[in-house]
Amino acid sequence: MPAYLILILAVVAETVGTTALQASQQFSRLWPSVLFVLAYAISFYLMSLTLKVLPVGIVYALWSGLGIVLIALIGLLVFGQKLDLAAVLGIAMILGGIMVIQLFSNASPH
């Protein structure tokens, strides 16, 4: 399986875990807490697989950046958490940084 596909799966697992963390209400609800632990374990395992072929800085930048974008969308759609203009601009800059890495960096295999 290509490293970037594995990394996308790691991001999805991380996003599920972070959503479960919010739903766990500070670990006071059992099943969301269990889902959080399992999802993060899967995410870290998948992320570790990508480190065989991609640099750690690139992997972590993509994992955390894409996770931020996805969890911000879930926060809005599922939990009704609205972002102000500064937050939206910051997230847009994160996406811009990911695009710069992917399009122009020699550190990231294309």
C-alpha positions in Angstrom: 0.0 0.0 0.0 1.4 3.4 -0.9 2.8 5.5 2.0 0.5 8.4 1.4 -2.6 6.2 1.4 -1.4 4.7 4.8 -0.8 8.3 6.0 -4.4 9.3 5.0 -5.7 6.3 6.9 -3.6 7.4 9.9 -5.2 10.9 9.7 -8.7 9.4 9.5 -8.0 7.3 12.6 -6.6 10.3 14.4 -9.6 12.3 13.5 -11.9 9.6 14.8 -9.9 9.5 18.0 -10.1 13.2 18.6 -13.8 13.2 17.9 -14.2 10.4 20.5 -12.1 12.4 22.9 -14.6 15.2 22.7 -17.5 12.8 23.0 -15.8 11.1 26.1 -16.5 14.3 28.1 -13.0 14.2 29.8 -13.0 10.4 29.9 -16.2 10.2 31.9 -17.9 8.1 29.2 -16.5 4.6 28.7 -17.1 3.7 25.0 -15.9 7.0 23.5 -12.8 6.8 25.8 -12.2 3.2 24.5 -12.6 4.4 20.9 -10.2 7.3 21.6 -7.4 4.9 22.8 -8.0 2.4 19.9 -8.2 5.0 17.2 -5.0 6.7 18.4 -3.2 3.4 18.6 -4.2 2.6 15.0 -3.2 6.1 13.9 0.3 5.9 15.5 0.8 2.4 14.1 -0.1 3.5 10.6 1.9 6.7 10.9 4.9 4.6 11.9 4.6 2.5 8.7 5.0 5.7 6.6 8.2 6.5 8.4 9.9 3.7 6.4 9.7 5.8 3.3 8.9 9.4 4.2 10.8 11.8 6.4 9.4 12.2 9.9 9.0 16.0 9.5 6.9 15.5 6.4 4.8 12.7 7.9 4.1 14.7 11.1 3.4 17.9 9.2 0.8 16.2 7.0 -0.6 14.1 9.8 -1.1 17.0 12.2 -2.1 19.6 9.5 -4.7 17.4 7.8 -6.0 16.3 11.2 -6.4 20.0 12.3 -8.5 20.7 9.2 -10.7 17.6 9.5 -11.3 18.0 13.2 -12.2 21.7 12.7 -14.8 20.6 10.2 -16.1 17.9 12.5 -16.2 20.4 15.4 -18.3 22.7 13.3 -20.6 20.1 11.8 -21.0 17.6 14.7 -20.4 19.8 17.8 -21.5 23.2 16.5 -18.2 24.8 17.4 -17.8 27.9 15.2 -14.5 29.3 14.2 -13.7 33.0 14.0 -11.9 34.6 11.0 -8.5 34.3 12.6 -9.0 30.6 13.1 -10.2 30.1 9.6 -7.2 32.1 8.2 -4.8 30.0 10.4 -6.2 26.8 9.1 -6.0 28.1 5.5 -2.3 28.8 6.1 -1.8 25.2 7.4 -3.4 23.9 4.2 -1.2 26.3 2.2 1.9 24.9 4.0 0.9 21.4 3.2 0.5 22.4 -0.5 3.9 24.0 -0.5 5.5 20.9 0.9 3.8 18.6 -1.6 4.3 20.8 -4.6 7.8 22.3 -4.1 9.8 20.5 -1.4 12.5 18.0 -2.3 12.1 16.5 1.1 8.8 15.0 0.1 8.8 12.3 -2.6 6.5 13.2 -5.5 
